[in-house]
Amino acid sequence: MTTDHATPFRTELIRVRGLVQGVGFRPTVWRLARQYGLRGWVSNDGAGVAALVCGNMDGIDSLIGALRDAPPPLARIDAIERSPVSAAPDCTDFRIVESKVGEIHTGVLPDAATCAACRAEILDPTTRRYRYPFTNCTHCGPRLSIIEAIPYDRAATTMRAFPMCAACDAEYRNPADRRFHAQPIACATCGPHAWLEPPANGDPVDAARRLLLSGAILAIKALGGFHLACDATDAAAVFRLRRAKQRDAKPFALMARDIPTISRYAVVTEADAAALHSPAAPIVVMQSRRDADLPPPPLAGGDRVEGVTVGANPNPSPHPTLAGGKATLSAGVAPGLASLGFMLPGTPLHHLLLHGIDRPLVMTSGNLADEPQCTGNQEALTRLHGIADHFLLHDRDIARRVDDSVIRVMGSDVRVLRRARGYAPAPLALPPGFAAAAPLLAMGSELKNTFCLLRDGEAVLSHHIGDLENAASFTDYRRSIDAYRALFVHQPTAIAVDRHPDYLSTRLGYELAAHEALPVIAVQHHHAHLAACMVENGLPLDTAPVLGIVLDGLGWGDDGTIWGGEFLLGDYRSFRRLACLKPVAMPGGAQAIREPWRNTCAQIAAAFGWPEFVDRYGSTELHGYLAGKPIHVLTQMIEHNVNAPLASSCGRLFDAVAAAVGLCRDRALYEGQAAMMLEAAANDDSAAYPFAIVNAPDNTMLHLDPAPMWQALLDDLAADAPVPTIAARFHDGLALGIARMVEAVGVTGRIALSGGVVQNRLLLDHLMRRLSALGLEVLTHRLVPPNDGGLALGQAAVAAARALAGDATEA
């Protein structure tokens, strides 16, 4: 395009902030500048992308408009700033110049699943990357998992160990090529390579496929860590993997080659399919197909897999099949649940592995239960010895562990349940009013930990770390905090922690604060949940108080008791507790989390007392079961307040109901198991169990009392009502009770829903329907988890709000 000399010439410095490095942004600017007859240069620097452009105003305006309207696929533009410059660039054309190192303000891009162009290449025998497992371009491939410093250049990644061959170098230096400055660029001549240990004949990926289909368990080095894989239709292999991994019942993630294969086993909606095909390529939790002829899940105990007690020899048929050749999914994949978590291949290696497989594979994290997954070859060979039969390895180092992300479509929205590969650490823009907040570090929670760096009006929420009570996870947590702070050159002015004094994250926060002479801002657990939901929905710093309904397992309350079913009226700085679920004892403390029947006993004692329960419901199966437990000991613990802390926990209420109807009764084998099984069991019954609204004993607040619900539920049990009916009536009854409590506290306007319990699709649907019917605007989570994985974001927002108000003190 020729320059129009009728319009005035000028020179401008254009700065683009956001996720704009490593996504082909500079070649896009180069192409557009040439198209509009501009001269100058473009470069990466510590703040994003900078371009000095000279030409007529129409051309510069057109360049800016094109960047806004059609940025590269993986880019996210947060701001485009323009400023006039007096000196014209010393060049006659438009160039891409080397990166400039400066103060770091840019973001780090998440890892991205293989794009369609690269996928086509690895399957096309006429291309030079045919069957190459590490093919990538600027539109896909590793980012967070290989980067060690900013600016994002090859020398600052783990790819620096692989000098480019002439052919790759030519692509890398050609602005017209989609691999221009693709830092992980490689081919079979110069890049990483894969191999199998112990070795097998032929191509290692083909050999791995044969081994999987013959019943072997493989450890596969993936993008951000190792997977453990086996044939998901091979009951013996699934059982053996569970036993070796020490993962008795928690559902396994699955991987299949395409949507048609997944659709044989799960109900895939358009939103599910879009999420599966997105650059994040997350695990998507979907309903199991009712016509998939899956073996019936166990309804009691939660400690049985494949219909036998864990640890016994199931001796199943190795490859059961259905008529028509469809392989039956092993019941050991997701025992007792009505949902499956599927993902599509996210790397060329996985695409090549799945290419010849017409059935799902288990693709779970490469670790023992609750430990962080392996990232190094020797580490995997040592830690996974005795679990994996073979190891599919490669020699591209992983800079940091990045787990698979998990999402679920609920209420027509995609909602992130675990934020890691494909999402983290993309920064979240803070709402209006936070731009002046000083840098902060928020430490997160004990379970499902993430931490958060607040800087420059945005929040950098880390990838999923996990449960810090595991020593290896806590070590990884400390290492990750150091790595993020170095990567983003982040020096906090304060540290935010949870108020629970025994959380390891809290203790480390105080330790870091003491070492660096920083103030600590302690944030109540459920206030942080509320604030995280407010941030995500863009509520400004000076927003009026919002009613937060926060439902979770537990959090340290301001009164020294355990909270978990809260109605909080709050803004970013403070909150007031208006109501809660009626507190009920947790006999045995943490033991009540592991043994759900204890919560059933406590709830019955609170609703009736044991003698009345025996008198009214002594003929029920539930009474027969509980009579075999040390009821006298538990009632004494509750009466004398000995190791039986009071808790307003919604999670423990779910545990109690599940155990009452025979689900996950004796022992919960993973967090949330009872609630997940109760949701899975529910049918479409529309009747709702009643809850009462009563005054707290001190008349300072209201309690949502489940006693009427227990009477109705136990009456149904006595009448042999089906478990699915009881489960459905409980879910809708709880939602109805919450809606009536909202009316009782007299709050109108916005309602924010948060906490791990609202990951329950059935409960969330009922809540949104009933609250919307009251004319309320319902705010929910989508971008960050409603569980403790989003807590650090709320901690950071509360701490920043207090600091901006001059209240940056320990509270």
C-alpha positions in Angstrom: 0.0 0.0 0.0 1.4 3.4 -0.9 1.6 6.3 1.5 -1.0 9.1 1.0 1.1 12.3 1.1 -2.0 14.4 1.5 -2.2 13.4 5.2 0.3 14.6 7.8 3.3 12.5 8.7 4.2 11.9 12.3 6.2 9.6 14.4 4.7 7.7 17.4 5.9 5.3 20.0 3.3 2.6 20.4 3.4 0.4 23.5 1.3 -2.7 23.7 0.8 -4.2 27.2 -0.7 -7.6 28.0 0.1 -11.2 26.9 2.0 -10.1 23.7 5.4 -12.0 23.9 5.9 -15.3 22.3 2.6 -15.2 20.3 3.8 -13.8 17.0 2.9 -10.2 17.9 6.1 -8.6 16.4 5.7 -10.2 13.0 2.0 -9.1 13.0 3.1 -5.5 13.6 5.8 -5.9 10.9 3.3 -7.2 8.4 0.7 -4.5 9.1 3.3 -1.7 9.1 4.5 -2.8 5.7 0.9 -3.1 4.5 0.2 0.5 5.6 3.4 2.0 4.3 5.0 2.7 7.6 8.7 2.6 8.6 10.3 2.1 11.9 10.9 -0.9 14.2 9.2 -3.2 16.7 10.7 -5.0 19.7 9.9 -6.9 22.8 10.9 -5.3 26.1 10.2 -5.6 29.8 6.8 -3.9 29.5 5.4 -5.8 26.5 5.9 -4.8 22.9 7.2 -1.4 21.8 7.1 0.0 18.2 8.4 3.2 16.8 6.3 4.0 13.6 6.6 6.8 11.1 4.1 7.5 8.4 0.8 9.2 7.7 -1.9 9.4 10.4 -4.3 7.2 8.5 -1.7 4.4 8.2 -0.8 4.6 11.9 -4.5 4.6 12.9 -5.1 1.6 10.6 -2.3 -0.3 12.2 -3.7 0.3 15.7 -7.2 -0.7 14.6 -6.0 -3.9 13.0 -4.1 -4.9 16.1 -7.2 -4.3 18.2 -9.5 -6.2 15.8 -7.3 -9.1 14.9 -4.4 -9.8 17.2 -2.5 -13.1 17.0 -4.6 -16.1 18.3 -2.8 -16.4 21.7 -2.4 -12.7 22.4 -4.3 -10.7 24.9 -4.1 -6.9 24.7 -4.7 -5.1 27.9 -3.7 -1.6 26.7 -2.3 0.2 23.6 -0.5 3.5 24.5 0.5 6.0 21.9 2.7 9.0 22.3 4.2 11.4 19.7 8.0 11.4 19.2 9.9 14.3 17.6 12.7 12.2 16.0 11.9 10.0 13.0 13.4 6.4 13.0 16.7 6.1 11.4 15.6 3.6 8.7 13.9 3.4 5.3 11.7 0.4 6.0 10.2 -1.4 8.9 12.3 -3.8 11.0 12.0 -6.2 13.9 14.8 -5.5 16.4 16.3 -7.4 19.3 14.5 -7.4 22.7 15.2 -4.7 25.2 15.8 -5.6 28.8 14.2 -3.3 31.3 11.9 -3.2 34.3 9.5 -6.2 34.0 5.9 -5.4 33.6 4.8 -7.8 30.9 3.0 -11.1 31.5 4.1 -14.7 30.9 1.9 -16.7 28.5 0.4 -20.0 29.5 1.4 -23.2 27.6 -0.9 -23.7 24.6 -2.2 -26.9 23.0 -1.0 -27.9 19.5 -2.5 -25.7 16.8 -4.3 -27.1 13.8 -1.4 -26.2 11.4 1.2 -28.0 13.5 -1.2 -30.9 14.0 -1.5 -31.3 10.3 2.2 -31.1 9.8 3.0 -34.0 12.1 0.5 -36.2 10.2 1.7 -35.2 6.7 4.5 -37.4 5.4 5.5 -34.7 2.9 6.6 -32.2 5.6 9.9 -32.2 7.4 8.2 -32.3 10.8 6.3 -35.5 10.0 5.8 -37.5 13.2 8.1 -35.1 15.2 6.8 -35.0 18.8 8.0 -31.5 19.6 6.6 -29.5 16.7 5.3 -26.0 17.7 5.0 -22.5 16.4 4.1 -19.0 17.7 0.5 -20.1 18.0 1.1 -23.1 20.2 3.5 -25.1 22.4 5.3 -24.6 25.7 5.6 -21.3 27.4 5.3 -21.2 31.2 6.7 -24.7 31.5 10.0 -23.7 29.8 10.5 -20.0 30.5 13.2 -19.0 33.1 13.3 -15.2 32.7 11.7 -12.3 30.9 11.9 -11.1 28.1 10.8 -14.3 26.6 13.7 -15.2 24.2 15.1 -18.7 23.5 18.2 -18.0 25.7 15.9 -17.5 28.7 14.2 -20.9 28.2 15.1 -24.5 28.6 15.3 -24.7 24.7 18.7 -23.0 24.8 20.2 -26.5 25.1 19.2 -27.1 21.4 21.0 -24.9 18.9 18.8 -24.4 15.8 19.7 -26.2 12.5 19.9 -24.1 9.3 16.3 -24.9 8.3 14.8 -23.9 11.7 17.0 -20.8 11.9 15.7 -19.7 8.5 12.1 -20.1 9.7 12.9 -18.4 13.0 14.3 -15.3 11.3 11.7 -15.0 8.6 8.9 -12.5 9.7 6.6 -14.0 7.1 6.8 -17.5 8.7 4.5 -18.5 11.5 7.6 -19.7 13.4 9.3 -16.3 13.4 10.8 -16.0 16.8 8.9 -19.1 18.1 11.4 -19.7 21.0 10.7 -23.5 21.3 11.2 -24.0 17.5 12.8 -27.4 16.7 12.8 -30.3 14.3 14.1 -33.9 14.3 17.5 -32.6 13.2 18.2 -30.1 16.0 15.6 -30.4 18.7 14.6 -32.6 21.6 14.0 -36.3 21.0 12.0 -39.0 22.7 13.0 -42.5 23.8 11.5 -45.5 25.7 12.9 -47.1 28.8 13.3 -50.0 28.9 13.7 -49.8 25.1 11.4 -51.5 22.7 11.6 -52.2 18.9 10.7 -49.4 16.5 9.6 -45.8 16.9 9.3 -45.1 20.7 5.8 -43.5 20.4 4.5 -46.4 18.3 6.1 -48.8 20.8 4.4 -47.0 23.7 1.0 -47.3 22.0 1.5 -51.0 21.6 2.4 -51.4 25.2 -0.6 -49.4 26.4 -3.0 -51.6 24.3 -1.4 -54.7 25.8 -2.1 -53.7 29.4 1.0 -51.8 30.4 1.2 -48.7 32.5 3.4 -46.0 31.1 5.0 -42.9 32.6 4.9 -40.2 29.9 6.9 -37.0 30.1 4.5 -34.3 29.0 4.5 -30.5 28.9 4.6 -29.5 32.5 5.3 -32.9 34.2 4.7 -36.6 33.8 1.5 -38.5 33.2 0.8 -42.0 34.2 -1.3 -43.7 31.4 -3.0 -47.0 30.8 -5.9 -48.3 28.7 -9.1 -47.0 30.4 -11.0 -50.0 29.1 -8.6 -52.4 30.7 -10.0 -53.1 34.1 -6.8 -54.9 35.3 -4.6 -52.1 34.2 -6.8 -49.5 35.9 -6.9 -51.5 39.1 -3.2 -52.0 39.1 -2.6 -48.3 38.5 -4.9 -47.4 41.4 -3.1 -49.8 43.8 0.4 -48.7 42.8 -0.4 -45.0 42.8 -2.2 -45.4 46.2 -5.2 -43.6 44.8 -8.1 -45.7 46.0 -11.2 -44.0 44.5 -10.5 -40.4 43.3 -11.5 -40.2 39.6 -8.9 -40.5 36.9 -8.6 -38.0 34.1 -9.1 -39.5 30.6 -7.6 -38.6 27.2 -9.1 -39.5 23.9 -8.1 -38.7 20.3 -11.2 -36.7 19.3 -14.7 -35.6 20.2 -16.5 -38.6 18.5 -14.5 -41.0 20.8 -15.3 -38.9 23.9 -19.0 -38.8 22.9 -19.2 -42.6 23.2 -18.8 -42.2 26.9 -19.8 -38.7 27.9 -22.5 -36.1 26.9 -20.5 -33.5 25.1 -22.3 -30.1 24.7 -21.2 -27.4 22.3 -19.6 -25.5 25.2 -17.8 -28.7 26.3 -16.5 -29.2 22.8 -15.3 -25.6 22.5 -13.4 -25.9 25.8 -11.9 -29.2 24.8 -10.6 -27.7 21.6 -9.4 -24.4 23.2 -5.7 -23.6 23.4 -5.8 -24.4 27.1 -7.0 -28.0 26.3 -8.2 -28.6 29.9 -9.8 -31.6 31.5 -13.5 -31.0 31.0 -15.9 -32.6 33.5 -19.0 -33.9 31.7 -22.0 -36.1 32.4 -21.4 -39.8 31.7 -23.6 -41.1 28.9 -26.5 -43.1 30.3 -26.4 -45.4 27.3 -22.7 -46.2 27.6 -23.5 -49.4 29.5 -21.0 -48.6 32.2 -21.0 -51.0 35.1 -23.2 -49.6 38.0 -21.1 -47.5 40.4 -20.9 -48.5 44.1 -23.5 -46.7 46.2 -22.0 -47.3 49.6 -18.8 -46.9 51.4 -16.8 -45.3 48.6 -14.1 -47.8 49.3 -14.8 -50.3 46.6 -13.4 -50.2 43.0 -14.4 -52.6 40.2 -17.0 -54.1 42.6 -14.3 -55.5 45.0 -12.6 -54.2 48.0 -9.4 -52.2 47.2 -6.4 -54.3 47.6 -8.0 -57.6 46.5 -7.3 -59.3 43.2 -10.2 -58.4 40.8 -9.0 -60.7 38.0 -11.1 -59.0 35.4 -11.3 -59.6 31.7 -8.5 -57.6 30.2 -10.5 -56.1 27.3 -14.2 -56.2 27.7 -16.1 -54.9 24.7 -19.6 -54.0 23.8 -21.6 -55.0 20.8 -20.4 -53.1 17.8 -16.8 -53.0 19.0 -17.1 -50.2 21.6 -14.8 -50.9 24.5 -16.4 -50.6 27.9 -14.9 -48.0 30.2 -13.5 -49.6 33.4 -15.7 -48.8 36.4 -12.5 -48.1 38.3 -12.1 -44.8 36.3 -14.6 -42.8 38.4 -16.2 -45.0 41.1 -19.6 -43.9 42.3 -19.7 -40.8 40.1 -22.0 -39.8 37.2 -19.3 -37.6 35.5 -16.1 -38.1 33.6 -13.1 -35.8 33.1 -11.9 -35.9 29.5 -9.2 -34.0 27.6 -7.9 -34.0 24.1 -4.2 -34.4 23.2 -2.4 -31.2 24.0 1.0 -31.9 22.6 2.3 -33.4 19.3 3.6 -36.4 21.4 0.1 -37.1 22.7 -1.5 -36.6 19.3 0.9 -39.2 17.8 0.3 -41.5 20.7 -3.5 -41.3 20.5 -3.6 -41.3 16.7 -4.0 -45.1 16.4 -6.1 -45.6 19.5 -9.9 -45.7 19.3 -10.5 -45.8 23.0 -9.8 -43.6 26.0 -6.6 -43.7 28.0 -6.3 -42.9 31.7 -4.0 -39.9 31.7 -3.4 -39.0 35.4 -0.6 -37.1 37.1 2.7 -38.9 37.4 3.0 -39.2 41.2 2.0 -41.1 44.2 -1.3 -39.9 45.7 -1.1 -36.2 47.0 2.5 -35.7 45.9 3.5 -33.2 43.2 4.0 -34.8 39.8 7.5 -35.6 38.6 9.2 -33.2 36.1 12.7 -34.7 35.7 13.7 -37.9 34.0 15.8 -39.3 36.8 13.2 -38.2 39.3 10.5 -40.1 37.4 12.6 -43.2 37.1 13.2 -43.2 40.8 9.8 -42.1 42.2 7.6 -43.9 39.7 9.6 -47.1 39.8 7.1 -49.9 40.7 4.2 -47.9 39.2 5.1 -47.6 35.5 6.2 -50.6 33.4 7.9 -48.3 30.8 8.9 -44.7 30.6 8.4 -42.5 27.5 11.0 -39.8 28.1 12.5 -36.8 26.3 15.4 -34.4 26.8 13.6 -31.0 26.9 13.8 -29.9 30.5 10.7 -28.7 32.4 11.4 -25.3 34.1 8.4 -25.7 36.4 5.7 -28.2 37.2 2.3 -27.3 35.6 -0.6 -29.6 36.2 -3.6 -30.2 33.9 -6.4 -27.6 34.4 -9.9 -28.7 35.1 -13.1 -27.0 34.0 -16.8 -27.7 34.2 -19.6 -26.1 32.2 -22.3 -25.1 34.8 -25.1 -22.6 34.3 -24.1 -22.2 30.7 -20.7 -20.8 31.6 -17.3 -22.4 31.5 -16.0 -22.5 35.1 -12.4 -23.2 36.1 -12.1 -25.7 39.0 -8.3 -26.1 38.8 -6.3 -23.3 37.1 -3.0 -24.5 35.8 -1.8 -25.5 32.3 -3.3 -23.3 29.6 -4.6 -20.6 32.0 -1.8 -19.8 34.5 -0.1 -17.4 34.9 -2.2 -15.2 32.6 -2.7 -12.0 34.8 -6.2 -10.9 35.9 -7.0 -7.2 35.5 -8.0 -5.7 38.8 -11.2 -3.6 39.0 -11.2 0.2 38.9 -9.6 1.7 42.0 -6.8 -0.8 42.4 -4.3 0.7 39.9 -2.4 2.6 42.7 -2.0 -0.5 44.9 1.5 -1.3 45.9 3.0 -4.8 45.1 1.7 -7.5 47.4 2.2 -11.2 47.9 -0.8 -13.3 48.9 0.1 -16.8 50.3 -3.2 -18.6 49.6 -4.6 -21.5 51.6 -3.6 -24.9 52.9 -5.5 -27.0 50.4 -5.6 -26.5 46.6 -3.0 -23.8 47.1 -2.2 -21.1 44.7 -0.4 -17.9 45.6 -0.8 -14.4 44.0 1.5 -11.5 43.1 -0.4 -8.2 42.9 1.3 -5.5 40.8 0.6 -2.8 38.3 -3.2 -3.1 38.7 -3.3 -6.8 37.9 -3.1 -10.1 39.8 -0.8 -12.9 38.8 -2.3 -16.0 40.2 0.1 -18.9 40.2 -0.5 -22.3 38.7 -2.1 -25.0 41.0 0.3 -26.0 43.7 -1.8 -28.5 45.6 -2.2 -29.5 49.3 0.6 -28.1 51.4 0.2 -30.7 54.2 2.2 -32.9 51.8 5.9 -32.2 52.5 6.9 -32.4 48.8 4.1 -30.1 47.8 5.2 -27.6 50.5 8.8 -27.7 49.2 7.5 -27.1 45.7 5.3 -24.2 47.0 8.4 -22.4 48.5 10.4 -23.0 45.3 7.5 -21.7 43.1 7.1 -18.5 45.1 10.8 -17.8 44.7 10.7 -18.6 41.0 7.7 -16.3 40.4 9.2 -13.5 42.3 12.4 -13.8 40.3 10.5 -14.2 37.0 8.4 -11.1 37.6 11.0 -9.1 39.5 8.4 -8.8 42.3 9.2 -7.1 45.6 6.1 -7.0 47.8 5.4 -4.2 50.3 3.2 -6.5 52.4 2.2 -10.1 52.7 -1.4 -11.3 52.9 -2.2 -14.6 54.8 -5.2 -16.6 55.9 -6.1 -16.0 59.6 -5.8 -19.7 60.4 -2.7 -19.8 62.6 -1.7 -23.4 61.7 -1.9 -23.1 57.9 1.6 -23.8 56.5 1.0 -20.9 54.0 0.3 -18.6 56.9 3.4 -19.6 58.8 5.5 -19.2 55.8 4.0 -15.8 55.2 5.0 -14.6 58.6 8.5 -16.1 58.1 9.0 -14.2 54.9 7.6 -11.0 56.4 10.0 -11.2 59.3 12.9 -11.9 57.0 12.1 -9.0 54.7 10.7 -6.6 57.4 7.3 -6.5 55.8 3.9 -6.0 57.4 1.4 -9.0 57.4 -2.2 -8.5 56.6 -4.3 -11.4 57.9 -7.5 -12.0 55.9 -10.5 -14.1 57.1 -10.9 -17.1 54.9 -14.5 -16.5 53.7 -14.0 -12.8 53.3 -11.2 -13.7 50.9 -13.6 -16.0 49.0 -16.1 -13.2 48.7 -13.5 -10.7 47.6 -12.2 -13.1 44.9 -15.7 -13.3 43.4 -16.0 -9.5 43.5 -12.7 -9.1 41.7 -13.5 -11.6 39.0 -16.8 -9.8 38.3 -15.1 -6.4 38.1 -16.7 -4.7 41.1 -14.7 -1.5 41.7 -12.7 -0.8 44.9 -15.4 1.6 46.3 -18.3 -0.7 45.6 -21.1 -0.9 48.1 -21.2 -4.0 50.4 -22.3 -7.2 48.7 -24.0 -10.2 50.3 -21.6 -13.1 49.9 -22.9 -16.7 50.3 -19.8 -18.7 50.9 -20.2 -22.5 51.2 -17.2 -24.7 51.8 -15.6 -27.3 54.1 -14.0 -25.1 56.7 -12.2 -21.9 57.4 -11.0 -20.3 60.6 -13.7 -18.0 61.9 -13.3 -14.7 63.7 -15.0 -16.2 66.8 -12.5 -19.1 67.0 -15.0 -21.7 65.6 -15.0 -23.3 62.2 -17.0 -21.5 59.5 -18.2 -22.9 56.2 -21.8 -21.9 55.5 -21.7 -18.1 55.6 -23.8 -15.1 54.8 -21.4 -12.2 54.8 -22.2 -8.6 54.0 -18.9 -7.1 52.9 -16.8 -4.9 50.6 -13.1 -5.3 49.9 -12.0 -3.8 53.3 -14.4 -5.4 55.8 -17.4 -7.6 56.3 -20.2 -8.4 58.8 -21.5 -11.9 59.4 -25.3 -11.8 59.1 -26.1 -15.5 59.2 -24.7 -19.0 58.9 -25.7 -22.6 58.9 -26.4 -23.7 62.4 -23.1 -24.8 63.9 -22.9 -28.5 64.7 -20.1 -30.4 66.4 -17.4 -32.2 64.5 -16.7 -35.2 66.8 -13.1 -36.1 66.5 -12.2 -32.9 64.7 -10.3 -33.7 61.5 -11.4 -37.4 61.9 -14.9 -36.2 61.1 -13.7 -35.1 57.7 -12.3 -38.6 57.0 -15.2 -40.5 58.5 -18.5 -39.0 57.3 -20.7 -41.1 59.6 -19.4 -39.0 62.5 -21.1 -35.9 61.0 -24.4 -37.9 60.6 -24.3 -38.7 64.3 -23.6 -35.1 65.2 -26.4 -33.7 63.0 -28.8 -36.2 64.4 -27.8 -35.3 67.9 -28.3 -31.6 67.1 -31.7 -32.2 65.5 -33.2 -34.7 67.9 -30.8 -36.2 70.4 -29.9 -39.9 70.2 -32.8 -41.2 72.4 -35.5 -39.6 70.2 -33.7 -40.8 67.1 -33.8 -44.4 68.4 -37.4 -44.0 69.4 -38.6 -42.7 66.1 -36.2 -44.3 63.6 -34.9 -47.4 65.4 -36.2 -49.7 62.7 -34.2 -48.0 59.9 -31.1 -49.4 58.3 -29.3 -46.2 59.3 -30.0 -46.9 63.0 -28.7 -50.4 62.6 -25.5 -49.1 61.1 -24.9 -46.3 63.6 -25.7 -48.6 66.5 -22.5 -50.5 65.7 -20.5 -47.3 66.2 -19.2 -45.8 69.5 -22.2 -43.5 69.8 -21.9 -43.1 73.6 -18.3 -41.9 73.2 -19.3 -39.4 70.5 -22.2 -38.0 72.4 -20.0 -37.5 75.4 -17.4 -35.7 73.3 -20.2 -33.4 72.0 -21.8 -32.8 75.4 -18.5 -32.0 77.1 -16.9 -30.2 74.1 -13.9 -32.5 74.0 -12.3 -32.6 70.5 -15.7 -31.8 69.0 -15.3 -28.2 67.6 -18.4 -26.4 66.4 -18.6 -25.9 62.6 -21.1 -24.1 60.4 -19.7 -26.1 57.6 -21.8 -26.8 54.5 -19.3 -29.5 53.4 -19.8 -31.4 56.6 -23.6 -31.2 56.1 -23.2 -32.8 52.7 -21.0 -35.5 54.3 -23.7 -36.2 56.9 -26.5 -36.5 54.4 -24.4 -38.7 52.1 -23.5 -41.1 54.9 -27.1 -41.2 56.1 -28.3 -42.5 52.8 -25.4 -45.0 52.5 -23.0 -43.1 50.3 -19.3 -42.8 51.3 -20.3 -43.8 54.8 -17.3 -45.3 56.6 -14.4 -43.3 55.1 -13.9 -40.6 52.6 -11.0 -41.5 50.4 -10.5 -38.0 48.9 -11.7 -34.5 49.6 -15.3 -33.9 48.6 -16.0 -37.5 47.8 -19.3 -37.7 49.7 -20.7 -34.5 48.2 -19.7 -35.7 44.7 -21.4 -39.0 45.2 -24.5 -37.3 46.6 -24.7 -35.1 43.5 -24.2 -38.1 41.2 -27.0 -40.0 42.9 -29.7 -37.2 42.6 -32.6 -37.5 40.2 -34.9 -34.8 39.0 -37.3 -34.8 41.9 -38.7 -31.3 42.4 -39.8 -31.6 46.1 -37.5 -29.7 48.5 -36.8 -30.6 52.1 -37.5 -27.7 54.6 -34.9 -25.7 56.6 -35.8 -23.4 59.4 -34.5 -19.9 60.1 -33.9 -19.3 63.8 -32.1 -16.8 66.0 -28.6 -17.6 67.2 -28.5 -18.2 71.0 -27.0 -14.7 71.5 -29.5 -13.1 69.1 -26.7 -11.5 67.1 -27.4 -13.3 63.9 -29.6 -15.8 62.2 -29.0 -19.6 61.8 -30.2 -21.8 58.9 -31.2 -24.8 60.9 -31.3 -28.2 59.1 -33.4 -30.0 61.8 -36.6 -29.9 59.8 -34.7 -31.3 56.8 -33.4 -34.2 58.9 -36.9 -35.1 60.0 -38.2 -35.2 56.4 -35.1 -37.1 55.2 -35.4 -39.7 58.0 -39.1 -40.1 57.3 -38.2 -40.8 53.7 -35.6 -43.3 54.8 -38.1 -45.0 57.0 -40.5 -45.2 54.1 -37.8 -46.7 51.9 -37.7 -43.7 49.5 -35.1 -44.1 46.8 -31.7 -42.6 47.4 -31.8 -40.5 44.2 -35.1 -38.9 45.4 -33.6 -38.1 48.8 -30.5 -36.7 47.3 -32.5 -34.4 44.9 -34.7 -33.2 47.7 -31.8 -32.3 49.8 -30.1 -30.2 47.1 -33.2 -28.3 46.3 -34.1 -27.9 49.9 -30.7 -26.4 50.8 -31.0 -23.9 47.9 -34.5 -23.0 49.0 -33.4 -22.5 52.6 -30.5 -20.3 51.4 -32.9 -18.2 49.3 -35.2 -17.7 52.2 -32.3 -16.7 54.4 -31.4 -14.0 51.8 -34.9 -12.7 52.2 -34.7 -12.8 55.9 -31.5 -10.8 56.2 -33.1 -8.2 53.9 -30.3 -7.7 51.4 -31.1 -6.7 47.9 -29.1 -6.2 44.7 -26.0 -8.4 44.2 -25.3 -11.8 45.6 -21.9 -13.4 45.3 -21.6 -17.2 45.4 -18.2 -18.7 46.4 -16.6 -21.7 48.1 -15.9 -25.2 47.1 -19.4 -26.4 47.6 -20.7 -24.3 44.7 -18.7 -26.6 42.4 -21.7 -28.8 42.8 -23.6 -28.3 39.5 -27.0 -29.3 40.8 -26.8 -27.0 43.8 -25.5 -24.1 41.7 -28.3 -24.5 39.2 -30.9 -24.5 42.0 -29.3 -21.5 43.7 -29.1 -19.4 40.6 -32.7 -20.2 39.7 -34.1 -19.4 43.2 -32.0 -16.3 43.8 -32.6 -14.9 40.3 -36.4 -15.4 40.9 -36.0 -12.9 43.8 -34.7 -10.3 41.4 -31.1 -10.5 42.6 -28.0 -10.3 40.4 -26.0 -13.5 41.0 -22.2 -13.2 40.8 -20.3 -16.4 40.3 -16.8 -17.6 39.5 -15.6 -18.5 36.0 -12.0 -17.5 35.6 -10.7 -18.6 39.0 -11.8 -21.6 41.1 -14.6 -21.0 43.7 -12.6 -23.4 45.9 -9.4 -22.5 47.8 -7.6 -22.3 44.5 -9.0 -18.8 44.1 -8.4 -17.7 47.7 -5.1 -15.9 47.1 -6.8 -13.6 44.7 -9.3 -12.5 47.4 -6.5 -12.2 49.9 -4.6 -9.9 47.6 -7.6 -7.7 46.9 -8.5 -7.3 50.6 -4.9 -6.6 51.5 -4.6 -4.0 48.7 -7.9 -2.3 49.7 -6.8 -2.0 53.3 -3.3 -0.7 52.3 -4.8 1.9 50.0 -7.0 3.0 52.9 -4.0 3.3 55.2 -5.0 0.2 57.2 -2.1 -2.2 56.2 -1.9 -3.7 59.7 -2.1 -7.2 61.0 -5.7 -7.9 61.7 
